[in-house]
Each structure stands twice: as C-alpha cells, then as structure tokens.
Amino acid sequence: MNYSDIFTYMHTEIALIIAIVFGFLYDLIAGKRDRRHFHTVMCVLMVLFIAGTIYPYGEAGEIFGGMFVYNPVFNIVKSILAIGTLIVFLQSDNWLRREDTEFKRGEFYVLTLSTLLGMYFMISAGHFLMFFIGLELASVPMACLVAFDKYKNNSAEAGAKYILSALFSSGLMLFGISFFYGTAGTLYFDDMVARIDGSPLQIMAMVFFFAGLGFKLSLVPFHLWTADTYQGAPTAVTSYLSVISKGAAAFTLMAILIKVFAPMVRDWQLMLWIVIVLSITVANLFAIRQKNMKRFLAFSSISQAGYIMLAVISGTSFGMTSLIFYVLVYMVANLAAFGVIGVIEQNSGGKVGMDDYNGLYKTNPKLAVIMMLSLFSLAGIPPFAGFFSKFFIFASAFEEGFHILVFIALVNTVISLYYYLLVVKAMFITPNDSPIAAFKSDCSTRISLVLCLCGVLALGIVSSVFDCINMFSFGM
C-alpha cells in the first residue's frame, strides 16, 4: 500500500472530511453578515462534492490491510446518500432561519455530514471494527440532531429514546461480534468466510449482529423507538433519518450477509423471512391508525424497510441492484413527502395532523399534488418510479424461490395503498371550513421538491439508471 492508493480508494471520504472541516471553520470564523449565506455555501459545497465524486473510477481494491475496501458500486451508493443529504439541506433552510435555531446552523451541517461520513465507513468496511466505528460515528451525531429542538415538540425526549435504543443495539451487536472473534479468530470479512461453520454460537452471534442493524433499519421487532423519535425530531432530521440512514444500513447488511455469512445462507434467509413478514404486516396495520403525519410516515418507513429486505433475502447481484435502485426511488419519494410536511409545518404554526390536511388542494394545490405523487410512488402505483422499484425487488426474491413471501408482500401492498389513499382523500375530497391558508414556500424547498418530483416521475422511465447500477453491481 502507498499513499496514492489511499487517495484513490478514499477519495470520497477525504473530500467529505474536507467539507466537514470547511463547514466547521466557516461557522467559527464567519461574521454575522457572512453567516447569512451559510445555507448557500453548504449547498454549493455539497453540489461540488457530489459532482467530484459521483462517477466511480478505478478498479476494486483495499487498503489498511483490508480494513477499508473500495468498489465502484460502493461509490454509487455513497453518491445516492450525498444527493439525499443535499435535498435535506435544501429543505432545512426555512427551519434553520428561526430565531431559536439560527445560531445553531453550523452545528446542524457539521453533525449531518459527520453521520454521512460514518455511513461511508460502514459501507466500505472490510473489518468488523471498522464497521462498528462507522456505525457509532453515524449514530452518536444523529442523537444530537434528533434532540436539536430540545425545547420544542418533545425533541429532547426523542433524542433520549434514540440514543438509549442505539446504545442497547450497539451493545448487542458488539456482543455478537465478540462471539465471531472467539469462534473464528479474526474480524476480517474475507478471512471469516472460511472459518464460519454455522455452529450454535455463531448463529447466536449472527442474531445479535442482525439486531444491531435491525435497529438502524427500524425492522420489527426492533422498531419501537421509531414513531416517537420521528414525531419528536425536527422534520428535516426525521427525513434524513428515515432515508439516508436506512439506505446505508440496508446496503451494508446485504453486503455483509453475502460476503461473510455465505456459509449460513439458509439460517439468515429464514431469519429475514420472518422479519420481513412481521415488518410489512405490523407496520401497515399500525399506519392505518395514525393521525399524526410524521408518525404515519414512520410506520410507512418500517414497512418500506421490510420491502427492502426482499432484495437482501435474494442474496444475488440482481438483488443488490434492485436494493440500490429501490433506495434511490424511496429516497426521492419519501423526501418529497417530508418536504411537504416540513414546509406546511413551518408556515402553519406547526400543523402536522392528518385532519389538518383536509381541503389542502383548495389552498395549496401544488403541494397537494406533490404529496399525492410521492405517496403513489411509495405505494407502488404505475407509472411512477415506486412501481418499478417494487417490481424489481419482488422479482429478485421470486427468482430465488420465495414465492409465498412475495405473495404476502403483494397483499400488504394493497393494505399500504389504502392508508396512502387516506391522505389523498383528506387533501382532495374531505371538506374543511378552515383549511391551511395559502402560502408561498421558500426557494430552497421549491428546488428540493422539484428535484424529488423529477425523480418520482423519471426514474421509472429512464431505464439507463437501473442498467448503470446493474453493471457495477455484477462487478462487486
């Protein structure tokens, strides 16, 4: 290994570290007048970062003795997460201009990029300790973000619930990793494959490891923190937590299951089978009962995580491609929904109840249409991108013989369509004598919603996106 390998394989992480340092120094040095442009500076910085790192170059390789692994498909996933982070930044401008948050603007950007850096280390880890360091780097700053509005909307309570749940899940995971080290004598992914024999202790270790990532993914039965945290956290943080964090954890879980636990494929497929059925069924049933829009999307995200696991359970390159494409489509649709919720919350005095959306189309038709299209995509209605993403993950699981599981998922898709249509009914049909007043959203939010809407409409039609991901996934 030489220094050129470090800059080649870690160019994305190095560029992100530079962005974090720049944001920290700008917050520290900039005067009151320059700080007004903080949002613009950070968004431009993210655009430059994405433009400079989005295209994967070079062949797969590893550094630091195999602890850090580079693969072109990893670069694609990281770019998707960075694009999602940029959209979150665009949607958070109006919230960060409030008197109680304006002075903490720098902390928001630095903490958010720090969690993104942790996710990058998780994705590129070739060693369990490197993976665990990345997981903690992504989790600890996230707890600070969840509690960002500590004097409003139960944000402090949400932060406490999140960090306690994260600590407990991390402890379980570390306990499982120690079992792996005790039975295999190594923590390197490549070396563990030949030393895993499916002993009862290793099965227990795998369950503990899965429990830790199940928390990050909000899978049942590790989901109990999700609704309270989503409701109490600032809406911009909730959208980031529901999409970016979930996407990184899903890809990392699939990569580790394929790389490390290949000899135990029947064991973890059975475990995933049970978790998928529980996640999509329980989440769909509870989503029907929700009247708070953020809690509603919390249970929706739990259900979506169950669908993502359909790609994981296939354990194939096609499943990997389907997972990445599903995360991309889910990202734009969910961020569009949260973007509408956030801008309405900021301009209506904090209204987030589903009943508050009654008659929204009469006063804010554009926001109502964007919300409707994003929900249609989440439900998997053609011709929107969500239909194609669901088709691919169903196909990946069906090809591997999980016919009953795919049938159960299809039945649950009908249930999810029902509760998504409840929101559409409220906005377009249910009368309201005093609907949310008409308002004009800020420029940054409009840009973010346009980007998300373009993704919802175009990603299912432009097949070259899926083909590009598929090309790099087969080279993994």
N, C-alpha and C positions, 0 to 999 in steps of 0.2 A: 504494500500500500504506500502511495505517495500523496503529497498534498494536492496534486491535480485530481486524483480520484475523489478526495473529499469535496472539492469544489464542483466536481462533475455530478456526483451522486447526491450531494446535499445542497444543490443549488437552490431548491425551493425553500428549504429550512433556513438557509443562510439569508436569502432575500427577505424572508418573513422576520427573522431576528433583526435585520437592518430596519425594517418598517416599524417594529416594536420600539426599538431604541430611538428612532426618529420621532415617533409619536410621544414618547416619554420626554425627550429633550424639548420638543415644541411646547408641551404642556408646562414644562419647568421654566423655560426661558421667555416665551412669548408674552408680550404685554397685553393689556386689556383689549386694545384695538385689534391686535393680530389674532387674538383668541376667538374673535367673531367669525373668523374664516376657518376655524378648526375643522368643522364638518367638511367643508370643501376640500381642504388639504388632505384629510384622511381618505376621502372618497377617490380623489385623484391618485393618491398613493396606492390604493387598492387596485385601481384600474391599471396602473403601470406594473404593479406586482403580477396581476393576472396575465397581462399581455406578455410579460417577460418569462413566465413560467408555464404557460398553458400548453405549449407544444412539447411533448416528450422527445428527448433526443438521447442518443447513446443506447448501448445495449445494457441488459440487466447486469448488475454487479453488486458487490458488497464491500464494506469497509469495517474497520474496527474489529477484525477477526470474525466477521459475520454477524455482529450485533445490529448493524444497520444495513438494510437491503434496499437496493434501488431496482425498480421495474417500471417500464413505461406505463403500464396500466395503473400503477400507484400514482403516477403523475396526473393522470386523467381524474382520478378520484379527488386528489388534492385540489385540482383546479375547480372542480364542481363545488367543493366545500368553500373555496375562496370566493366564487361567484355568489353563493348564498350569503356569505358574510357581507359582501358589498351591498347586496339588496337589503340586508338587515340594517346596515349603516344608513342607507338612504331613507329607510322607514323610521329611523330613530331621531332624525333631526328635530322634528317638532317637539317631541318629548324632551329632548336634551336642552331645549331652549327655555324650559320652565325655570322659574326662579330657584326652586329647590334642587334642581339637577344641573343647572348651567355650570356651576363651579366644579362639578364632578365629571365634566365631559371627557377630560383626558383619561381619567381612571376607567371609564367605560370602554374607550377604544383600546387601551393597553391590556385590560383584562380580557376583552374579547379576543384579541389577537394572540394572547398567551394561551387561551384554551385551544385556539386553532393550531398553534404550534404543538401542543400536547397531542392533539389528534393526528398530526403529521407523523410524530414519533411512533404513535400506536400503529399506524398503517405500515410504516417502513421497518418495524421491529423484526429482528431475526433472533431475538433472545427474550426470554420471559421477563427479565429485569428491565430491559429497555422498554418493553411493552408496558410494564407496570409503572415505570417512571412517566411515560407518556400519558397513561390513564390518569395518574394523580395530577399531572400538570394541566390536564383538561378539566378535572373535576373541582379542584380547590378554587381556582378563579371563578368558576361557574357559580359556586355557592355565594361568592361576593356579588356577582351580577344579579342573582335571584333576590338577594336582600338589598338591592340598590335603593329602592324606595322604602327605606326602613321605617319611615313614619307614616306610610300610606298603604292602603289595600292589603294589609296583612303580609307585607313583603318580608318583614323580619321573621315572621313565623314560617313562611315558605322557605326562606333561606336555612332556618334551623332544621326543618324537616328534611331538606335536601342534603345538607352536609352530614346529618346523623345517618341517613339512609346510605349515603355514599361511603361513609366510613365503615359501616357494618358490611356492606357488599365488598368493599376493598379488603377488609379483614378476611372474609370468606374466600375471596379469590387468592389472597396471599397464602392462606392455609392450604388451599388446593395446590398451588404452585410448589409449596414446600414438599408435599407428598410426591409430586412429579420428580423433584430433585432427589428425594430419598430413594425412589424406585428406579429411576433412570440414570442418576449420577451426572446429569447435565441439564442445562436450561436452554441450549441452542436448539432451535426448531429443527434444523437439518439433522442433528445428531439424535434427537429424541425419537424420530420415526422408527429407527431400527431397534430401539430399546423399549418400545411400548408393546406389551403383550396382552393387555386387556384384563389384568388382574383386578380383583375387587377393590384394592386400594387405589389403583389408577382410575377405575370407574368413579369412585367417590371423589377423587381429585378433579376429574372432568366435570362432575356435577357442581362442585364448589366453584370451579373456574367459570362455568356457564352462568352460575348465579350472579357473579360479579358483572358480566356483560349483559345479563338479562335485566339488571337494574338500569344500565345505561340505555337499553332499548325499550324499557317500560313494558316488558313482556309479563303476562300473568304467569305465576303469582308474585312477581317482583314489581308490581305496578302501583302499589298502594300510595306511594308518595306523589304520583304524577298529577292527579287532579288538583290537589291542594297547592302544589308548587306552581302549576301553570296558572291557577287563578290568582295567587298572591304576587307572583313575579311581574315586573313591568312587561307590557305586551311585546316590546321589541326583544326582550330577553327570552320570553316564552317561545316566540317564533324561532329564535336561534336554537334554543334547547330542543325544540320538537323536530327540527330538520337537520341541522348541521351535526349536532352531537349524535343523533340517531343514525345518520348516514355513515359516519366514521365508525361507529361501533358495529354496525351490520356488516360492513365490508371487512373489518378486522376479524370479526367472529368467523366469517366464511373462510377467509384466508388461513386462519389458524386451524380450523377444523380440517381443511383439505391438506394442509402441509404437515401438521403434527399428528392429528388423530385419525389418519387414514386407516391404520390397523383396527380401529374401534368404530368403523363407519356404521355398523348396524346398531351399536349402542347409542351413538349420538343422533342417529336418524330417528330412533324410537323416542328418545327424549324430545327432539324437536317436533315430532308428530303430535305428541300430547300437548306441548306448549302452544303450538300453532292453533289447535282446535280450541283450547281454553282462551287464548288471547283474542281471537277474532269473535268468538261467541260471547264471552263475558263483556268485552268492550262494546260490542254492538248493542247488547241488551241494556247496558248502563247508559250508553249515549242517548237512547230514546228518552230517558227520564230527565235529562239535563235541561236547565233553563238559563244557565249562565253560558255565554258563548265560548269563553275560554275553557271552562270545564267540558263543554261539548266537544271542542276540538282536541282536548286532552284524551278523552276516550276514543275519539276518532284516530288519534295518532297511535294509541295502543293497538287498535285494530289494524292500522296500516303496518305496524311493526310485525304483526302476525303474518300479513301477506308477504312482507319482505322475506320472512323466514322460509317461504315456499321456494324461493330461489336458493337459499342456503341449503335446504334439505336435499336438493338435487345433487349437489357436490360436483357439478360439471362446469366446464368452461362456458357453455351456453347459459348455465345458471348464474355464473359470475357476470356475464354480460347483461343478463336480464336484471340482476340486482342493481348494477350501476345505473342502467337506464331507468329503472323504477325510482331510484333515489333522486335522479335528476328531475324526473317528471313530478314526483311527490314534492320536491323542493319548491318548484315554481308555483304549483297549485296551493300548497299549504302557506307559503309566504304571501301569496296574493290574498288568501282568506284572512290571515293575521294582519296584513297590511290594511285591509278594510276595517277590521275590528279596531286596530290601533288608531286610525285616523278618526273614526267615529267616536271612540272613547275620548280622544283629546279635544274634540270640537263639540261635544255634547255634555260635558260635565261628568264624564266617567260612566256613561251608559254602556253596559256590556250584557244586559239581559236579552234573551231571545224575544221577549214581548216588546222590548224597545225597538225592535226591527220591523214591527208591524207597520205597513204602509211606507217603507223606506223608498220604494220605487217612485212614489209621487214627488218626493222632495229631493232625493239624490239618486236619480236613475242610473248614472254611470257606475256608482259604487255598487248598486244593487245588481247590475248586470255582471260586473267583475266577480262579485261574490258568488253569483249563480254559476258562472262558468267554471270557477275554481272548484266549487262543490261538485259539479257534474264530472269534472276530471277526477276528483278524489273518489267518486262513486264508480268510475269506470264506464261512463256513458260515451258511446261513439258519437261523433268522430273526434272527440277530444283526446289529448295525449294519454290521459289516465287509462283509457280503454286499451290502448296498445301496450302500455307497460304491464297492466294486469294480464293481458293475453300472453305476453312473453313469460312471465313468472309461472302462470298456470301451465303453459306448455313445457317449461323446463322440469316442473315437478311431475307432470303427466308422463313425459318420456321416460322417467326413471321408475315408473310403476306405481306412483302414489295416486291411484285413481279415486279412491274413496276420500282421501284428504282433499283433492281438488274439487270433488263434488260438494263436500262440506263448505269449502271456501266459496264456491259459487252460490250456495244457498245463503250464506252470510252476506254476500254482495247484494242480494236482494233486500236483506234487512237494512244494510247500510244505506241503500238508495232511499228507503223510507225515511230515515231520520235526516238525511241530507235534504230531502224534499220538504221537510217540516220548516226549515229555514227559508227555502224558496217560497213556500206558501205564505210565510209571515211577511216577507218583503213585498210580494206581488199581489196577494189575494186578501189577506186578513185586513179588515178596515181598522183605522186608528184615527181618532178625532184630534190627537195631538202628536203626530209623528215627529221624528227627529228633524229639526229645522235644516233647511238647505244651507250648505256652506261650501267653500272652496278649499280644497286641500292644498298643502304646501307643494312646492315644485319638486322637491326630492321624493316625496311619497308618490306623486304622479309618475315620475320617471320609473320608480321601482314597480309600480303596478302595471305600467305599460310593458316593462321587461317580462314580468311574470305572465301577463296575458299573452304576449307573443309566444312564450314558451308553451303555455297550455294549448294554444291553437296550432303551433307549427311543429312541435317535437314529434307528434304522432304522424305527421305527413312527410316530414323530411327524413327519409329512411337512412340517409347517409350518416346521421348521428349514431344510430344503432350499429351500422356497419363499421364505423370507425372504432367504437368501443369494442365490438366483437373482434376486430383484427388484433388489437393489443391484448385482449383477454386470452385469446388462444395462444399467445406467446408467453403467457405467465408460467 
